[in-house]
Amino acid sequence: MTKVALVAGSTGLVGSHLIEILIKSPKYKKVISFVRRSSGVKHEKLDERIIPFDQMKLLPHEEIDDVFCCLGTTIKKAQTKEAFRKVDYEYPVQLGNLGKDHGAKQYMVISAIGASSGSPFFYSKVKGELEEDLIALYYPALHIFRPSLLLGERDEFRLGEKAGELFSRAISPVMIGRLKKYRSISGRQVAYGMYRAANGPDGERVTIHESDQIQQL
């Protein structure tokens, strides 16, 4: 049986790789992609819909199997905490509800290392609240991905992240044991991890994939 995937955030670092993987996979007959601007990707399987994320919706008859959420921003880019929360919390929860309403059985979402609703840090706190509210949706299978620093070419230059990337590459060989989960990881690896989790054997209702575990999927 081939499946239908719903993806949000497919023009980003992870999402762009994920779309490439999904449209090439024989496991998916259709990929619906919600974007705010065209990705430029053309494929017979890809149904790209350019919409504001606060207006995400599907046609009444459309059935979804797997939902992939690759949405995410930074405080600097969002400019306010409210705008950041909208992208990193409100939209992913809205997408989760939409998927459930259309029959989805699996939800794959990118969170962040250190996510905790009890964190004193705003970024980690928002990610933790997102995880808790997605768990409360009771998907038959929820896969939460907590990557460390993401490596790869972005469509925008971020000086701080580039410096962090160079530093992370330099110290990665000595990050062993408990420090392994803090090693940087490529956006492509995260995309493949999401794909493999969605098409692997049945497991727990909620699975959290730390950064070092994603590379093993």
C-alpha positions as CSV (number, residue, x, y, z in Angstrom):
1,M,0.0,0.0,0.0
2,T,1.4,3.4,-1.0
3,K,0.7,6.3,1.3
4,V,-0.1,10.1,1.3
5,A,2.3,12.4,3.1
6,L,1.5,15.9,4.4
7,V,4.6,18.1,4.9
8,A,4.9,21.6,6.4
9,G,8.2,23.6,6.2
10,S,9.5,21.9,3.0
11,T,11.6,24.8,1.9
12,G,13.8,24.7,5.0
13,L,17.1,22.9,5.6
14,V,15.5,19.6,6.7
15,G,12.2,19.9,4.8
16,S,13.9,20.4,1.4
17,H,15.8,17.1,1.8
18,L,12.7,15.4,3.1
19,I,10.6,16.3,0.0
20,E,13.3,14.9,-2.2
21,I,13.3,11.7,-0.3
22,L,9.5,11.3,-0.2
23,I,8.9,12.0,-3.9
24,K,11.5,9.4,-4.8
25,S,10.2,6.8,-2.5
26,P,7.9,4.1,-3.8
27,K,6.1,4.0,-0.4
28,Y,4.4,7.3,-1.2
29,K,1.9,8.0,-4.0
30,K,1.4,11.6,-3.2
31,V,3.1,14.3,-1.1
32,I,1.1,17.4,-0.1
33,S,3.4,20.3,0.8
34,F,2.4,23.4,2.6
35,V,4.8,26.3,1.9
36,R,4.7,30.1,2.1
37,R,6.8,30.4,-1.1
38,S,7.4,28.1,-4.0
39,S,10.2,25.6,-3.6
40,G,10.8,25.4,-7.3
41,V,10.5,21.6,-7.1
42,K,8.3,19.9,-9.8
43,H,7.2,16.3,-9.6
44,E,4.1,14.3,-10.5
45,K,3.8,13.2,-6.9
46,L,4.2,16.6,-5.4
47,D,1.1,18.8,-4.6
48,E,2.6,22.0,-3.4
49,R,0.2,24.5,-1.9
50,I,1.4,28.1,-1.2
51,I,-0.6,29.3,1.8
52,P,-0.2,31.3,5.0
53,F,0.5,28.7,7.7
54,D,-2.4,30.0,9.9
55,Q,-4.7,29.0,7.0
56,M,-3.6,25.3,6.7
57,K,-6.5,23.2,5.5
58,L,-7.3,20.2,3.4
59,L,-10.2,19.3,1.2
60,P,-12.9,17.3,3.0
61,H,-12.3,14.1,1.1
62,E,-8.5,14.1,1.4
63,E,-7.0,11.3,3.5
64,I,-3.5,11.5,5.0
65,D,-1.3,8.7,6.3
66,D,1.9,10.5,7.6
67,V,2.4,14.1,8.8
68,F,5.9,15.6,8.7
69,C,6.5,18.9,10.5
70,C,9.7,20.7,9.6
71,L,8.7,24.1,10.8
72,G,11.1,26.2,12.8
73,T,12.6,29.6,13.1
74,T,14.8,31.6,15.4
75,I,14.1,34.5,17.8
76,K,16.3,36.7,15.7
77,K,14.4,36.0,12.5
78,A,11.0,36.0,14.2
79,Q,11.9,39.3,16.0
80,T,9.5,38.7,18.9
81,K,8.7,35.9,21.2
82,E,5.1,35.9,20.1
83,A,6.1,35.4,16.4
84,F,8.5,32.7,17.4
85,R,5.9,30.8,19.4
86,K,3.5,31.0,16.5
87,V,5.9,29.2,14.1
88,D,7.4,26.7,16.6
89,Y,4.4,25.9,18.6
90,E,1.0,27.1,17.2
91,Y,1.5,26.0,13.6
92,P,2.9,22.5,14.5
93,V,-0.1,21.9,16.9
94,Q,-2.5,23.1,14.2
95,L,-0.9,20.8,11.7
96,G,-1.2,17.9,14.2
97,N,-4.9,18.5,14.6
98,L,-5.4,18.8,10.8
99,G,-3.7,15.5,10.2
100,K,-5.8,13.7,12.8
101,D,-9.0,15.1,11.3
102,H,-7.9,13.6,8.0
103,G,-7.0,10.1,9.2
104,A,-3.3,10.4,9.8
105,K,-1.8,7.7,12.0
106,Q,1.7,9.1,12.3
107,Y,3.2,12.5,13.1
108,M,7.0,13.2,12.7
109,V,8.1,16.5,14.2
110,I,11.4,18.4,14.7
111,S,11.8,19.6,18.2
112,A,15.2,20.5,19.7
113,I,17.8,19.1,22.1
114,G,17.1,20.1,25.7
115,A,13.3,20.6,25.0
116,S,11.5,20.9,28.3
117,S,8.3,22.7,29.4
118,G,10.1,23.4,32.7
119,S,13.2,25.0,31.1
120,P,14.1,28.5,32.2
121,F,15.1,29.2,28.5
122,F,12.3,30.4,26.3
123,Y,13.4,28.4,23.2
124,S,13.6,25.1,25.1
125,K,10.4,25.8,27.0
126,V,8.4,26.4,23.9
127,K,9.8,23.2,22.3
128,G,8.9,21.3,25.5
129,E,5.3,22.6,25.5
130,L,5.0,21.6,21.9
131,E,6.1,18.1,22.6
132,E,3.6,17.8,25.5
133,D,0.7,19.1,23.5
134,L,1.4,16.8,20.5
135,I,1.6,13.8,22.9
136,A,-1.9,14.8,24.1
137,L,-3.2,14.5,20.6
138,Y,-2.8,10.7,20.9
139,Y,-1.5,9.8,17.5
140,P,-1.0,6.1,17.2
141,A,2.6,6.9,16.5
142,L,4.4,10.2,17.3
143,H,8.1,10.6,16.5
144,I,9.8,13.5,18.1
145,F,13.2,14.5,16.7
146,R,15.7,16.4,18.9
147,P,18.6,17.3,16.7
148,S,21.6,19.2,18.0
149,L,23.1,22.0,15.8
150,L,22.0,21.4,12.2
151,L,24.6,21.3,9.4
152,G,23.9,22.1,5.8
153,E,23.4,24.8,3.2
154,R,20.5,27.1,4.0
155,D,18.7,29.6,1.8
156,E,19.9,32.3,4.1
157,F,23.2,33.1,5.7
158,R,23.3,33.0,9.5
159,L,26.7,34.1,10.9
160,G,26.2,32.8,14.4
161,E,25.1,29.4,13.1
162,K,28.0,29.2,10.6
163,A,30.5,30.0,13.4
164,G,28.8,27.3,15.6
165,E,29.0,24.9,12.8
166,L,32.7,25.3,12.3
167,F,33.3,25.0,16.0
168,S,31.1,21.9,16.3
169,R,32.9,20.2,13.4
170,A,36.2,20.8,15.2
171,I,35.3,19.3,18.5
172,S,33.0,16.6,17.3
173,P,35.6,13.8,17.5
174,V,36.1,14.3,21.2
175,M,32.4,14.3,22.0
176,I,31.9,10.8,23.2
177,G,29.8,9.0,25.8
178,R,27.1,11.3,27.2
179,L,28.3,14.1,25.0
180,K,27.5,12.2,21.8
181,K,24.0,13.6,21.6
182,Y,25.4,17.1,21.4
183,R,27.3,16.4,18.2
184,S,26.1,18.4,15.2
185,I,24.0,16.6,12.6
186,S,23.3,17.3,9.0
187,G,19.8,18.3,7.8
188,R,19.9,15.4,5.4
189,Q,20.5,12.9,8.2
190,V,17.5,14.3,10.1
191,A,15.3,14.1,7.0
192,Y,16.3,10.4,6.4
193,G,15.7,9.7,10.1
194,M,12.1,11.1,9.8
195,Y,11.5,9.0,6.7
196,R,12.9,5.8,8.2
197,A,10.9,6.3,11.4
198,A,7.7,6.7,9.4
199,N,8.4,3.5,7.5
200,G,10.0,1.3,10.1
201,P,8.4,-1.4,12.3
202,D,5.7,-0.4,14.8
203,G,7.0,0.7,18.1
204,E,6.0,2.8,21.1
205,R,3.2,5.3,20.7
206,V,5.6,8.1,21.5
207,T,9.3,7.9,20.5
208,I,11.9,10.6,21.2
209,H,14.9,10.5,19.0
210,E,17.9,12.3,20.4
211,S,20.5,13.7,18.0
212,D,22.9,10.7,18.2
213,Q,20.0,8.3,17.8
214,I,18.7,9.9,14.7
215,Q,21.9,9.0,12.9
216,Q,21.3,5.3,13.7
217,L,17.8,5.2,12.1
